[in-house]
């Protein structure tokens, strides 16, 4: 297949990971394109009226990787650098993530190329509603279910749901997940990814015989996922010595008051100004000594340039695709014995609880937060144990083990159903 349509470094990374795991699984060449390349890619124009009276047009995308196991599922991000290759890569990773967790979904991803911080609330609502309006022919509660991602939130999901529901003529809760609880969302969804990250860090610490009390952690990316993860680590006795966002990075071996940092971000919108005495170059933050390093921001932050300088014991990938294949190779061959919790396992808490929200919406029966969290941890424990067993059995990396489990499930489903789905 001519792959020029899906270009860019992020898709190249997803493709290389797939090639590596396909070699390990001995997948035949004529099977590979069908497993890797998306079933459907949509590009739309989203015109809105700006507050100054001008008309602006933003480019929107949605990629649906496969529909073999059920509807597609994936987030919607608003980012100024968003392009189709990145969206496709995120959809592919979501497929393997859902399959690893045993969810009845294919992967999807979407979004708009826009800086959400440059929009007023009214403009944000106009763009959110226009994007969903353009997507209506391609989505549905049994076709493709959206969720929040970088640059979007519960409010955007509520606007999505309302726009779709107005078109249908009745409330359709299950068309999106990550909604406010009072608009049909589920308790615990906002915290799910961060909680899941820390639960898996706890499992890794048990595996490596590291005591949480007195351990240290660095969180790169103090957004929803990173901030929740940092707070949950503190609850377990871990000292958070490094935090960062897109405006500033801080490092202090004595640790930070995470609750105070969260309050500062809630008030100002950014981390800058919280602890400027501890400012450090963002690239250097990743290379400071710690027990746990959590990249929770964007793709491709751990590369061939810095992988050999990592000084962590556990690398917990809360972001999608934070580690390049070249960096993976350096980590695996470095002899530093870094325990990687790969992204499709580490940040799966969000999509798992999104699945719970979808099921509750379909059934109109809702669970309390304790039940949601218990079910979340049960799924994560099962996935963690499968990944560790396979990695040890076949002497492969945790990443290839996790990817192999996901790819194998999708491959088997496609083989059983035939050519069309």
SVG drawing of the C-alpha trace seen along z (x, -y; Angstrom):
<svg xmlns="http://www.w3.org/2000/svg" viewBox="-37 -42 62 61">
<polyline fill="none" stroke="black" stroke-width="0.4" points="0.0,0.0 1.2,-3.5 1.7,-4.9 2.5,-8.5 -0.9,-9.7 0.1,-8.8 3.3,-10.7 5.2,-12.4 7.3,-11.2 4.5,-10.0 3.0,-7.6 6.5,-6.5 7.1,-5.6 3.8,-3.6 4.6,-1.9 8.1,-0.9 6.7,0.5 4.2,2.6 7.0,3.8 9.0,4.9 6.2,6.8 5.1,8.3 8.6,9.7 8.4,11.2 5.0,12.7 6.2,13.8 3.2,12.2 3.3,12.7 3.9,9.6 0.5,9.8 -1.3,9.6 0.6,6.5 -1.0,3.7 -4.5,4.8 -3.6,4.8 -1.7,1.5 -3.5,-0.9 -6.8,-2.6 -10.1,-1.6 -11.3,-5.2 -9.8,-8.7 -12.0,-11.8 -10.9,-15.4 -13.4,-18.3 -13.4,-22.1 -14.8,-23.7 -15.7,-27.4 -16.8,-29.5 -17.4,-33.2 -14.7,-34.7 -15.6,-37.2 -14.2,-40.0 -16.7,-39.2 -14.2,-37.5 -14.8,-34.0 -12.1,-31.5 -11.8,-27.9 -10.1,-25.2 -9.1,-21.7 -10.6,-18.7 -9.8,-15.0 -11.1,-11.7 -9.4,-8.3 -11.1,-5.0 -8.5,-2.2 -10.8,0.9 -14.3,2.0 -13.6,5.7 -14.3,6.0 -17.0,3.4 -17.3,-0.4 -14.2,-2.5 -13.2,-4.4 -10.8,-7.3 -10.2,-10.8 -10.5,-14.2 -7.7,-16.6 -7.4,-20.3 -3.8,-21.1 -2.2,-23.6 0.2,-21.1 -2.3,-18.3 -2.0,-16.5 -3.5,-13.3 -0.4,-11.2 -0.4,-11.9 -4.2,-11.2 -3.7,-7.9 -0.9,-6.8 -3.0,-7.5 -5.9,-5.5 -3.5,-2.6 -2.2,-2.7 -5.8,-2.8 -6.6,0.4 -3.8,2.3 -4.7,0.7 -8.3,1.7 -7.4,5.2 -4.9,5.6 -7.5,4.5 -10.1,6.9 -12.5,4.1 -14.9,4.6 -13.5,1.6 -11.3,0.7 -9.2,-2.3 -10.0,-5.8 -8.7,-9.4 -9.7,-12.8 -9.4,-16.5 -8.9,-20.0 -5.7,-21.8 -6.2,-24.8 -4.7,-26.3 -7.5,-26.0 -5.8,-28.6 -6.3,-31.2 -10.1,-30.7 -12.7,-32.3 -15.3,-30.1 -17.9,-31.1 -15.4,-30.3 -14.5,-27.0 -18.2,-26.0 -18.8,-27.1 -15.8,-25.0 -16.7,-22.0 -20.3,-22.0 -19.2,-22.5 -16.7,-19.7 -19.3,-17.3 -21.8,-18.5 -19.3,-17.6 -18.7,-14.2 -22.3,-13.1 -22.4,-11.0 -19.4,-9.0 -20.0,-8.5 -22.6,-6.8 -22.9,-4.9 -22.3,-1.7 -20.0,-3.1 -17.5,-5.5 -17.6,-6.9 -15.5,-10.0 -13.8,-11.0 -11.7,-13.9 -8.0,-14.3 -5.3,-17.0 -7.0,-20.4 -10.5,-19.1 -12.4,-18.3 -15.8,-17.4 -17.4,-20.6 -16.4,-19.9 -17.9,-16.4 -21.1,-17.9 -21.3,-20.1 -20.5,-17.2 -23.3,-15.1 -25.8,-18.0 -25.1,-18.7 -25.5,-15.0 -28.6,-14.7 -30.3,-17.7 -29.7,-16.2 -31.2,-12.8 -34.1,-14.4 -33.4,-12.7 -30.6,-12.6 -27.9,-10.1 -25.7,-9.9 -23.5,-7.1 -22.3,-9.0 -19.3,-10.4 -17.6,-9.5 -15.8,-11.7 -18.9,-13.9 -19.8,-15.6 -21.4,-13.2 -24.6,-15.3 -24.8,-15.0 -24.6,-11.2 -20.9,-10.8 -19.5,-8.3 -17.9,-8.9 -14.2,-8.5 -13.7,-9.1 -11.7,-12.3 -9.2,-10.7 -9.2,-7.3 -6.0,-7.6 -3.9,-9.1 -5.2,-6.6 -4.5,-3.8 -0.9,-5.0 -0.2,-5.0 -1.9,-1.6 0.4,-0.1 3.4,-1.9 2.4,-0.2 2.4,3.2 5.8,2.5 7.2,1.5 5.9,4.8 7.5,6.7 10.8,4.9 10.6,4.9 10.7,1.1 9.0,-0.5 6.8,-3.4 7.5,-5.3 10.6,-7.3 10.7,-6.7 10.9,-9.6 9.1,-10.5 9.3,-13.1 6.1,-14.0 6.7,-15.6 3.3,-17.1 1.2,-18.5 -2.1,-18.4 -5.1,-16.3 -3.3,-12.9 0.0,-14.1 -1.5,-16.1 -3.8,-13.3 -0.9,-10.8 1.3,-13.1 -1.4,-13.4 -2.0,-9.7 1.7,-9.0 1.9,-11.4 -0.9,-9.4 1.3,-6.3 4.2,-8.0 6.2,-8.8 8.1,-12.2 7.4,-14.1 10.7,-15.9 10.0,-17.1 7.0,-18.6 6.5,-20.5 4.0,-21.8 4.4,-23.6 5.4,-26.8 8.1,-25.7 9.9,-22.7 10.8,-22.4 13.1,-20.1 13.8,-20.0 15.2,-16.8 13.2,-17.8 10.0,-17.4 7.0,-19.6 3.6,-20.2 1.5,-18.7 -1.8,-20.0 -0.4,-23.5 0.8,-23.1 -2.7,-21.9 -4.2,-24.9 -1.8,-27.3 -2.7,-25.7 -6.4,-26.0 -6.0,-29.7 -3.6,-30.7 -4.0,-28.1 -0.3,-27.3 2.5,-25.9 4.8,-28.9 5.1,-31.1 4.6,-28.2 8.2,-27.5 10.5,-29.5 13.5,-29.0 13.5,-25.4 13.3,-26.1 15.3,-23.7 15.6,-23.1 12.7,-20.9 15.1,-18.5 17.2,-18.2 14.3,-17.3 13.8,-14.0 17.4,-13.0 17.3,-13.7 17.7,-10.8 14.4,-9.3 12.7,-6.0 9.8,-6.7 9.8,-8.9 6.3,-9.7 6.2,-11.3 2.6,-12.5 2.6,-15.2 3.2,-14.5 4.8,-12.1 8.5,-11.6 10.1,-13.1 12.4,-10.2 14.6,-9.9 18.0,-8.6 19.5,-11.9 18.5,-11.4 17.6,-7.7 21.1,-6.8 21.0,-9.6 17.8,-8.4 18.3,-7.7 15.0,-6.2 14.1,-2.6 10.5,-2.7 9.5,-4.5 5.7,-4.9 4.4,-6.1 1.3,-8.1 1.4,-9.9 0.9,-8.2 4.1,-7.4 6.5,-9.2 9.5,-6.9 10.8,-6.5 11.8,-3.1 15.5,-4.2 15.2,-5.2 13.6,-1.8 16.6,0.0 19.0,-2.1 17.1,-1.4 16.9,2.3 20.6,2.6 21.9,0.1 22.1,2.5 20.4,0.0 17.5,2.4 14.8,-0.3 11.3,1.3 9.1,-0.2 5.3,-0.3 4.4,-0.8 1.8,-3.4 -0.9,-1.0 -0.9,0.5 0.1,-2.4 -2.5,-5.0 -5.3,-2.5 -7.3,-3.6 -9.0,-6.4 -10.4,-4.1 -11.3,-1.4 -13.5,-3.7 -14.8,-5.3 -16.0,-1.8 -17.7,-1.6 -19.4,-4.9 -20.5,-3.7 -22.0,-0.6 -23.8,-2.5 -25.1,-4.9 -26.5,-2.1 -28.1,-0.4 -29.1,-3.5 -27.7,-1.9 -25.0,-3.8 -22.3,-2.7 -20.8,-4.6 -17.1,-5.6 -15.9,-2.8 -17.3,-0.2 -15.8,-2.0 -12.3,-2.1 -12.5,1.6 -13.5,2.7 -10.7,0.5 -8.0,2.0 -9.3,5.5 -8.8,5.0 -5.4,3.3 -4.2,6.1 -5.2,8.7 -3.4,6.8 -0.3,6.2 0.0,9.9 -0.4,10.9 2.3,8.5 4.8,9.6 4.2,13.3 4.7,13.0 7.7,10.8 9.4,13.2 8.3,16.3 9.5,15.0 12.4,12.8 11.0,9.7 10.5,6.2 7.4,5.2 6.4,3.0 6.7,5.9 4.8,8.1 1.9,5.6 1.8,4.9 1.9,8.6 -1.1,9.3 -3.1,6.5 -2.1,7.3 -2.7,11.0 -6.3,10.3 -7.1,8.1 -5.4,10.4 -7.4,13.4 -10.7,11.5 -10.0,10.4 -9.1,13.9 -12.3,15.3 -14.6,12.7 -13.1,12.6 -11.9,9.8 -14.5,7.1 -14.5,5.7"/>
</svg>
